[in-house]
Amino acid sequence: MLGNANVLVAGDELGDLAAEAAFDLGPLQEPLDVFALGRALGFEATETLDVAGSPSIVHDLHQPVPEDLRERYDCVLDAGVLFWCADPATALKNVFRMTREEGLIVHGVAVSGFYGRAYYSVHPRLLEDFYLGNGCTFVAATYRPRASAGRVASPLLRRLRPQAEPRLSRNDAPGGVYLLSSGPASVVFGRRGREFSDPPSIPTNVQGVFVFRKGAQREPELPVLTEDAVAADVP
């Protein structure tokens, strides 16, 4: 797990989520921290990585990860670290390098807003172009507004899936949608009365979770976004 994170959910709630997903969750031990959660999820070991606090691994993601961390993990969970990094490109490369072939990569990031909270809001296209360009496959994406923005964003988010044209569906991935795309889904936040408008008005404090599965091991390359690529997304 990237980040010296805490588990902010009760054990019985986790049990309910596991039952709903038909997942065989193991015993949840107290204190319910990320290490206990990792054991309950079936991982042999769980580690946390951060540059501050008291993680099990102290490392600056602006620097290449050491060899002993490369291809070490079946799942790398970014618990809200990428958008704190002044050099997200190096951080993304490190996440890719630490993940084993066929392993899962999960990013929880700010999609819109979080002003003053971190350095960036992360456009979903960055994650899509980086991971798909390096042989990964898209698994899932979900979005939610923070409580402070709920009254503004929630009605729009409820209408997101039926209204938006999924850009990530080109990978035959169920449920993939774009909130802030240059393509058809770019208007999902803009609304005039009951109709969506363009240009969109974007609510602040929207968070997203994006999941990818790594393909074969390779040295990761950074995407280059061109005007032609953007134009190709616009109908």
C-alpha positions as CSV (number, residue, x, y, z in Angstrom):
1,M,0.0,0.0,0.0
2,L,1.3,3.4,-1.0
3,G,0.8,5.7,2.0
4,N,1.0,5.3,5.7
5,A,-2.7,4.8,5.7
6,N,-5.4,3.9,8.3
7,V,-8.4,1.7,7.8
8,L,-11.5,4.0,8.3
9,V,-14.2,1.3,8.1
10,A,-15.5,-1.0,10.8
11,G,-15.1,-4.8,10.6
12,D,-18.8,-5.5,10.3
13,E,-19.0,-3.1,7.4
14,L,-16.1,-4.9,5.7
15,G,-17.9,-8.2,6.3
16,D,-21.1,-6.9,4.7
17,L,-19.1,-5.6,1.6
18,A,-17.4,-9.0,1.3
19,A,-20.7,-10.9,1.5
20,E,-22.2,-8.6,-1.1
21,A,-19.3,-9.3,-3.4
22,A,-19.4,-13.0,-2.6
23,F,-15.8,-12.8,-1.4
24,D,-14.5,-15.1,1.3
25,L,-13.1,-12.7,3.7
26,G,-10.8,-14.1,6.4
27,P,-11.0,-13.3,10.1
28,L,-10.5,-9.6,10.9
29,Q,-8.1,-9.1,13.8
30,E,-7.8,-6.1,16.1
31,P,-6.5,-3.6,15.8
32,L,-8.0,-3.3,12.3
33,D,-5.1,-1.8,10.4
34,V,-3.8,-2.3,6.9
35,F,-1.8,-5.4,7.9
36,A,-4.8,-7.1,9.5
37,L,-6.9,-6.2,6.4
38,G,-4.2,-7.7,4.1
39,R,-4.3,-10.9,6.1
40,A,-8.1,-11.0,5.9
41,L,-8.0,-10.5,2.1
42,G,-5.6,-13.5,1.8
43,F,-2.3,-11.9,1.2
44,E,0.8,-13.6,2.7
45,A,2.3,-10.2,3.6
46,T,1.2,-6.6,3.5
47,E,3.6,-3.6,3.4
48,T,3.2,0.1,3.5
49,L,5.4,2.6,1.6
50,D,5.8,6.3,2.3
51,V,8.4,9.0,2.7
52,A,7.1,10.1,6.1
53,G,5.3,8.7,9.1
54,S,5.9,5.1,10.2
55,P,5.5,2.9,7.1
56,S,7.1,-0.5,6.9
57,I,9.1,0.7,3.8
58,V,10.5,4.3,3.7
59,H,11.0,5.4,0.2
60,D,10.7,8.5,-1.9
61,L,8.6,7.7,-5.0
62,H,10.4,10.5,-6.9
63,Q,13.4,8.1,-6.9
64,P,13.5,4.7,-8.7
65,V,12.6,1.8,-6.4
66,P,15.4,-0.5,-5.4
67,E,15.8,-3.8,-7.2
68,D,14.4,-5.8,-4.2
69,L,11.0,-4.0,-4.6
70,R,10.7,-4.7,-8.4
71,E,8.1,-7.3,-9.4
72,R,7.5,-8.0,-5.7
73,Y,3.8,-7.5,-5.3
74,D,0.6,-9.1,-6.5
75,C,-1.3,-5.9,-5.8
76,V,-0.2,-2.3,-5.4
77,L,-2.8,0.0,-3.8
78,D,-2.3,3.7,-4.1
79,A,-4.2,5.0,-1.1
80,G,-4.1,8.6,-2.2
81,V,-0.3,9.2,-2.8
82,L,0.1,9.8,-6.6
83,F,-1.5,13.3,-6.5
84,W,0.9,14.3,-3.7
85,C,3.9,13.6,-5.9
86,A,5.5,16.6,-7.6
87,D,6.8,14.1,-10.2
88,P,3.8,11.7,-10.9
89,A,5.5,10.3,-14.0
90,T,8.3,8.7,-11.9
91,A,5.8,7.6,-9.3
92,L,3.7,5.8,-12.0
93,K,6.8,4.1,-13.3
94,N,7.6,2.9,-9.8
95,V,4.1,1.5,-9.3
96,F,4.4,-0.4,-12.5
97,R,7.8,-1.8,-11.7
98,M,6.8,-3.0,-8.2
99,T,3.8,-5.0,-9.6
100,R,4.2,-8.6,-10.7
101,E,3.0,-9.8,-14.1
102,E,-0.8,-10.3,-13.9
103,G,-0.9,-8.3,-10.7
104,L,-3.5,-5.6,-9.9
105,I,-2.8,-1.9,-9.7
106,V,-5.4,0.3,-7.8
107,H,-5.3,4.1,-7.7
108,G,-7.4,6.1,-5.4
109,V,-7.0,9.7,-6.6
110,A,-8.5,13.2,-6.7
111,V,-10.2,13.6,-10.1
112,S,-11.5,17.1,-9.6
113,G,-10.9,19.6,-6.8
114,F,-9.0,19.0,-3.6
115,Y,-7.7,22.6,-3.8
116,G,-4.8,23.0,-1.4
117,R,-5.0,19.4,-0.4
118,A,-2.3,18.0,-2.8
119,Y,-0.5,19.0,-5.9
120,Y,-2.7,17.6,-8.6
121,S,-6.1,16.4,-9.7
122,V,-5.5,13.3,-11.8
123,H,-7.3,13.1,-15.2
124,P,-8.4,9.5,-15.8
125,R,-6.9,9.7,-19.2
126,L,-3.4,9.9,-17.7
127,L,-3.9,6.5,-16.0
128,E,-5.6,5.0,-19.1
129,D,-2.9,6.1,-21.5
130,F,0.0,5.1,-19.2
131,Y,-1.2,1.7,-18.3
132,L,-2.8,0.6,-21.6
133,G,0.3,1.9,-23.4
134,N,2.4,-0.4,-21.2
135,G,0.4,-3.6,-21.9
136,C,-2.0,-3.4,-18.9
137,T,-5.8,-4.0,-19.2
138,F,-8.5,-1.9,-17.6
139,V,-10.5,-3.7,-14.9
140,A,-12.8,-1.1,-13.3
141,A,-13.4,2.5,-12.3
142,T,-15.7,4.2,-9.8
143,Y,-16.3,7.8,-8.7
144,R,-17.8,9.5,-5.7
145,P,-18.0,13.1,-4.5
146,R,-16.8,14.0,-1.0
147,A,-19.5,15.0,1.5
148,S,-18.9,18.7,1.1
149,A,-19.7,18.4,-2.6
150,G,-22.4,15.8,-2.3
151,R,-25.4,18.0,-2.8
152,V,-23.9,19.3,-6.0
153,A,-22.4,16.3,-7.6
154,S,-24.4,13.3,-6.4
155,P,-27.4,13.8,-8.8
156,L,-25.0,14.2,-11.7
157,L,-23.0,11.1,-10.7
158,R,-26.1,9.0,-10.5
159,R,-26.9,10.0,-14.1
160,L,-23.3,9.5,-15.3
161,R,-23.4,5.9,-16.5
162,P,-26.6,6.1,-18.7
163,Q,-25.6,9.5,-20.1
164,A,-21.9,9.1,-20.8
165,E,-20.3,7.2,-23.7
166,P,-17.7,4.9,-22.0
167,R,-14.3,5.7,-23.5
168,L,-12.7,2.9,-21.7
169,S,-15.2,0.4,-23.2
170,R,-12.9,0.2,-26.2
171,N,-11.1,-2.4,-24.1
172,D,-14.3,-4.3,-23.5
173,A,-14.1,-3.4,-19.9
174,P,-17.5,-3.3,-18.0
175,G,-18.3,-0.1,-16.2
176,G,-15.5,2.1,-17.6
177,V,-16.5,5.7,-18.0
178,Y,-14.8,9.0,-18.3
179,L,-15.6,12.0,-16.2
180,L,-13.4,14.6,-17.8
181,S,-12.7,13.3,-21.3
182,S,-12.3,15.4,-24.4
183,G,-14.9,13.0,-26.0
184,P,-18.6,12.6,-25.5
185,A,-18.4,12.1,-21.7
186,S,-16.8,15.6,-21.2
187,V,-20.4,17.0,-20.8
188,V,-21.6,14.8,-18.0
189,F,-21.1,17.4,-15.3
190,G,-22.6,20.3,-17.2
191,R,-26.3,20.7,-16.7
192,R,-28.8,23.4,-17.6
193,G,-32.1,22.6,-16.0
194,R,-32.5,18.9,-16.7
195,E,-30.3,18.8,-19.7
196,F,-26.5,18.4,-19.8
197,S,-24.7,21.4,-21.2
198,D,-21.4,22.0,-22.9
199,P,-19.0,23.4,-21.7
200,P,-19.4,21.5,-18.5
201,S,-19.4,22.9,-15.0
202,I,-17.3,20.6,-12.9
203,P,-18.0,20.0,-9.2
204,T,-15.1,20.0,-6.9
205,N,-13.9,17.2,-4.6
206,V,-14.6,14.2,-6.9
207,Q,-12.6,11.1,-6.1
208,G,-12.0,8.2,-8.3
209,V,-10.7,4.6,-8.0
210,F,-9.2,3.0,-11.0
211,V,-8.0,-0.6,-11.4
212,F,-5.7,-2.1,-14.0
213,R,-4.2,-5.5,-14.4
214,K,-0.5,-5.6,-15.4
215,G,0.6,-7.5,-18.5
216,A,4.1,-8.8,-19.2
217,Q,7.0,-7.2,-17.4
218,R,8.6,-4.4,-19.4
219,E,10.4,-1.1,-18.8
220,P,7.5,1.4,-18.7
221,E,7.2,4.2,-21.1
222,L,5.4,7.5,-20.7
223,P,2.5,8.5,-23.0
224,V,2.7,11.5,-25.3
225,L,-0.6,13.3,-25.7
226,T,-0.9,15.1,-29.1
227,E,-3.5,17.3,-30.6
228,D,-4.3,14.6,-33.2
229,A,-5.0,12.1,-30.3
230,V,-7.3,14.5,-28.7
231,A,-9.1,15.3,-32.0
232,A,-9.6,11.6,-32.6
233,D,-11.8,11.4,-29.4
234,V,-14.1,14.2,-30.5
235,P,-17.0,13.0,-32.7
